[in-house]
């Protein structure tokens, strides 16, 4: 689950440059997708927007658990499957990536949390803790090992009753990747897609080394103090700044721990830098559940990936970074420390 904790700032082309900046936005997958492109003219920009948003809409019909006739919903409704179910290329790619991360994270990332997600959505609406028997039933239907994939036949099996798949922690990153890809196929490579905080960038804007992305803090509405320069890479932030419920004085995040079945109770913000949106999106969710120590270990074991974790405990905050995250930050002048390199 990824919140809008990243700020997107595009840099205008210089006067007289052949490039012009265009932007557009549409709502899909329960969030706002923003696309910014630099092209030589209106017609190509509009063609790129149409291709990008059509691809996102197509993927929503595959992966949404809100759309009753989506491919994902139909698959969930078949549990327990009596035989392997052949699925589309897109759905299998995402499920395979999810399964790989589930195994690497020892279940911290798990797309079979659908029963728990449904239960906690209702808990947030009502402001009350889920009933014990319902929570136990949802946990019994959750577990990545109950999801069996067959790469040879591109098929899926759901092994226990009442399973529901939830791709909320991975689908938006994949959709952003795909939107960028179809625009690049049209020759529009200077582009960036912001999927509600999952940001995937192509080539840098004209005259720049990258797109300027501000990394937000744990404080609501606080402007970003640090920035990344992003080109042909992705960044995603997962946190509970806006999506949580407070019950009996305890704050429960919308990010669920698959092992306990509960929303996380430690406030945190996890920012992941990775080569692709699907990787950044899913790792942000996994690291949120794992916490700073195990989460950073997972990141350090993942090539071309960095992380920053902010936690808020007992009124104070702590920051944790992977070894290379600082080098991804834009250098800023600091009177006390001098310029950061």
C-alpha positions in Angstrom: 0.0 0.0 0.0 1.5 3.3 -1.1 0.5 6.7 0.0 1.0 10.1 -1.7 4.2 10.9 0.2 6.3 11.9 -2.8 6.2 15.4 -4.3 6.7 15.6 -8.1 8.4 18.7 -9.5 9.0 19.1 -13.2 11.6 21.5 -14.5 10.5 23.7 -17.5 12.6 23.7 -20.7 14.6 26.8 -21.3 13.0 29.5 -23.5 13.6 28.9 -27.2 14.1 25.1 -26.6 12.5 22.7 -29.1 11.0 20.8 -26.2 7.7 21.7 -24.5 6.3 20.4 -21.3 2.9 18.8 -21.1 1.0 17.3 -18.2 -2.2 15.4 -17.6 -3.9 13.5 -14.8 -6.6 10.8 -14.5 -8.0 8.7 -11.6 -7.4 5.0 -11.8 -6.8 2.2 -9.2 -8.2 4.3 -6.4 -5.6 7.1 -6.9 -4.6 9.9 -9.2 -2.1 9.1 -12.0 -0.2 12.1 -13.2 1.9 12.1 -16.3 4.4 14.7 -17.4 6.1 14.6 -20.8 8.5 16.7 -22.9 7.8 16.5 -26.6 8.2 18.6 -29.7 4.5 19.3 -30.1 0.9 19.0 -28.8 -0.1 16.1 -31.1 2.6 13.7 -29.9 2.0 14.7 -26.3 -1.7 13.9 -26.6 -1.0 10.6 -28.3 1.4 9.7 -25.5 -1.2 10.6 -22.8 -3.9 8.6 -24.5 -1.6 5.5 -24.8 -0.4 5.8 -21.2 -3.8 6.2 -19.6 -5.4 3.5 -21.8 -2.8 1.1 -20.6 -3.4 2.0 -17.0 -7.2 1.6 -17.4 -6.6 -1.8 -19.1 -4.5 -2.9 -16.1 -7.2 -1.7 -13.7 -9.7 -4.1 -15.3 -7.1 -6.9 -14.8 -5.9 -6.2 -11.2 -8.6 -4.3 -9.3 -10.2 -6.0 -6.3 -12.9 -3.3 -6.4 -14.1 -4.2 -9.9 -16.3 -7.3 -9.6 -15.6 -8.5 -13.1 -11.8 -7.9 -13.1 -9.6 -10.8 -13.9 -8.3 -10.7 -10.3 -11.8 -10.7 -8.8 -12.8 -13.7 -10.9 -9.7 -15.6 -9.9 -10.4 -14.9 -6.2 -14.0 -16.0 -6.6 -12.8 -19.4 -7.8 -11.0 -20.3 -4.5 -10.3 -23.0 -3.8 -9.5 -23.7 -7.4 -10.3 -27.3 -8.5 -7.7 -27.1 -11.3 -5.0 -24.6 -12.4 -6.4 -21.3 -13.8 -4.8 -19.9 -16.9 -4.2 -16.1 -16.4 -3.2 -13.2 -18.6 0.4 -12.2 -19.2 0.0 -9.1 -17.0 -1.5 -10.8 -14.1 1.0 -13.6 -14.1 4.0 -11.2 -14.3 2.7 -9.3 -11.2 1.8 -12.5 -9.3 5.2 -14.0 -10.1 7.0 -10.8 -8.9 4.8 -10.8 -5.7 5.6 -14.5 -5.0 9.3 -13.9 -5.4 9.3 -11.1 -2.9 7.0 -13.0 -0.5 9.6 -15.7 -0.4 12.6 -13.3 0.0 10.8 -11.3 2.7 9.5 -14.5 4.5 5.9 -13.4 4.1 6.2 -9.8 5.0 4.9 -9.1 1.5 1.9 -11.2 0.7 -0.8 -10.6 -1.9 -3.1 -13.2 -0.3 -4.0 -10.7 2.4 -7.3 -9.9 0.6 -9.5 -11.3 3.4 -7.7 -9.2 6.0 -7.8 -6.1 3.7 -11.6 -6.5 3.4 -12.0 -6.9 7.1 -9.9 -3.8 8.0 -11.6 -1.6 5.3 -14.8 -2.2 7.2 -13.0 -1.6 10.6 -11.8 1.8 9.3 -15.3 2.7 8.1 -16.9 1.7 11.5 -14.0 2.8 13.7 -14.1 -0.5 15.6 -11.7 -3.5 16.0 -12.5 -6.6 13.8 -14.4 -9.4 15.6 -12.1 -12.1 16.8 -13.8 -14.9 14.9 -13.7 -12.9 11.7 -10.1 -12.0 12.2 -9.2 -15.7 12.8 -11.1 -16.8 9.7 -9.4 -14.1 7.5 -5.9 -15.2 8.8 -6.7 -18.8 8.0 -7.4 -17.8 4.4 -4.1 -15.8 4.2 -0.7 -17.2 3.3 1.5 -16.8 0.2 2.2 -20.5 0.2 -1.5 -21.1 -0.5 -0.9 -19.4 -3.9 0.7 -21.8 -6.4 2.1 -20.6 -9.7 3.1 -22.6 -12.8 5.3 -20.6 -15.0 5.4 -23.2 -17.8 1.6 -23.1 -18.2 1.1 -19.5 -16.9 -1.5 -20.8 -14.5 -2.5 -20.1 -10.9 -4.0 -22.2 -8.1 -5.7 -20.9 -4.9 -5.4 -23.8 -2.4 -7.7 -22.9 0.5 -11.3 -21.6 0.7 -12.2 -17.9 1.0 -8.8 -16.7 -0.5 -8.8 -13.1 -1.9 -5.9 -11.6 -3.7 -5.0 -7.9 -3.1 -2.5 -6.3 -5.4 -2.6 -2.9 -3.8 1.1 -3.0 -2.8 2.4 -3.8 -6.3 -0.1 -3.1 -9.1 0.3 0.7 -9.3 4.0 0.4 -9.7 3.6 -2.0 -12.5 0.9 0.2 -14.2 3.3 3.2 -14.0 6.1 1.1 -15.6 3.7 0.0 -18.4 2.5 3.6 -19.0 6.1 4.7 -19.4 6.8 1.8 -21.7 3.9 2.4 -24.1 4.8 6.1 -24.3 8.4 5.3 -25.0 7.2 3.0 -27.9 5.8 6.2 -29.4 9.1 8.0 -29.1 8.3 9.9 -25.9 11.1 9.0 -23.6 11.3 12.2 -21.5 8.4 11.3 -19.3 7.5 10.6 -15.7 4.4 8.9 -14.2 3.3 9.5 -10.6 0.8 6.9 -9.4 -0.2 8.3 -6.1 3.3 8.2 -4.8 4.8 5.5 -7.0 6.9 7.5 -9.3 8.6 6.0 -12.4 10.8 8.2 -14.6 12.1 7.9 -18.1 14.8 10.1 -19.6 15.6 13.3 -17.8 13.9 16.7 -18.8 15.9 18.7 -21.3 19.1 20.1 -19.8 18.7 18.3 -16.5 20.3 15.2 -14.9 16.9 13.9 -13.7 13.4 14.7 -12.5 13.4 16.4 -9.1 11.5 14.3 -6.6 10.9 15.6 -3.0 10.9 13.1 -0.2 8.3 14.0 2.4 8.6 13.6 6.1 6.3 12.0 8.7 4.6 15.4 9.3 1.4 16.0 7.5 1.5 18.8 4.9 5.2 19.5 5.6 7.1 20.6 2.5 9.9 18.3 1.4 13.4 19.1 2.7 15.3 16.6 0.6 15.2 15.7 -3.1 16.2 12.9 -5.4 17.1 13.3 -9.0 15.4 10.5 -10.9 16.1 9.2 -14.5 15.2 5.8 -15.8 14.4 4.6 -12.3 11.6 4.6 -9.8 10.9 5.7 -6.3 8.0 4.8 -4.0 7.0 5.8 -0.5 4.8 3.7 1.8 3.4 5.1 5.0 0.4 5.7 7.1 0.3 9.5 7.2 -3.3 9.6 5.9 -4.6 6.0 5.9 -5.1 4.7 9.4 -7.8 4.1 12.0 -7.5 4.8 15.7 -9.3 2.3 18.0 -9.2 2.5 21.8 -6.3 4.9 21.6 -4.2 2.6 19.3 -3.4 3.8 15.8 -3.6 1.0 13.2 -2.1 1.6 9.8 -3.7 0.5 6.5 -0.5 -1.5 6.0 -1.2 -5.0 7.3 1.2 -7.5 8.8 0.2 -10.8 7.1 1.5 -12.8 10.1 -0.6 -11.0 12.8 -3.5 -9.9 10.6 -3.3 -6.5 12.2 -2.5 -3.0 10.9 1.0 -1.8 11.8 1.0 0.3 15.0 4.4 2.0 14.6 4.2 5.1 12.5 6.7 5.0 9.6 7.5 6.2 6.2 9.6 4.0 3.9 11.1 5.4 0.7 12.5 3.0 -1.9 14.7 3.8 -4.9 14.7 0.9 -7.4 15.1 0.3 -11.2 11.4 -0.2 -11.7 8.0 0.8 -10.3 6.9 -2.7 -9.6 10.1 -3.3 -7.5 9.9 0.1 -5.6 6.2 -0.3 -4.9 6.3 -3.8 -3.5 9.6 -3.3 -1.6 8.1 -0.2 0.1 5.3 -2.4 1.5 7.6 -5.2 2.5 10.1 -3.0 4.3 7.2 -1.3 6.2 6.2 -4.6 7.6 9.7 -5.9 8.3 10.9 -2.7 10.1 14.2 -1.0 9.9 16.7 -3.8 10.7 15.2 -6.7 8.6 13.9 -4.2 6.0 17.3 -2.6 5.4 18.9 -6.1 5.2 16.4 -7.0 2.4 17.2 -3.8 0.6 21.0 -4.3 0.9 20.5 -7.7 -0.7 18.6 -6.2 -3.6 20.8 -4.9 -6.5 20.4 -1.2 -7.5 18.1 -0.5 -4.7 18.2 1.9 -1.8 15.9 2.9 1.1 15.3 5.5 3.7 13.1 4.6 6.7 11.6 7.2 9.1 9.9 5.9 12.3 8.0 7.8 15.0 8.1 6.3 18.5 7.2 7.9 21.8 7.0 11.3 20.4 10.4 11.2 18.7 11.6 10.2 15.2 14.5 8.1 14.0 15.9 7.8 10.5 17.6 4.7 8.9 19.2 4.6 5.5 20.7 1.9 3.2 24.4 2.4 2.5 23.9 4.2 -0.9 20.7 6.2 -0.3 22.6 9.4 0.7 24.4 9.4 -2.7 21.0 9.5 -4.4 20.0 12.7 -2.7 20.4 16.1 -4.4 23.3 18.0 -2.8 22.1 20.9 -0.6 23.9 23.6 1.2 23.9 23.2 5.0 25.5 26.0 7.0 26.4 23.6 9.8 27.8 20.8 7.6 28.6 22.3 4.3 27.3 20.9 1.0 26.3 17.3 0.9 27.9 15.3 -1.9 
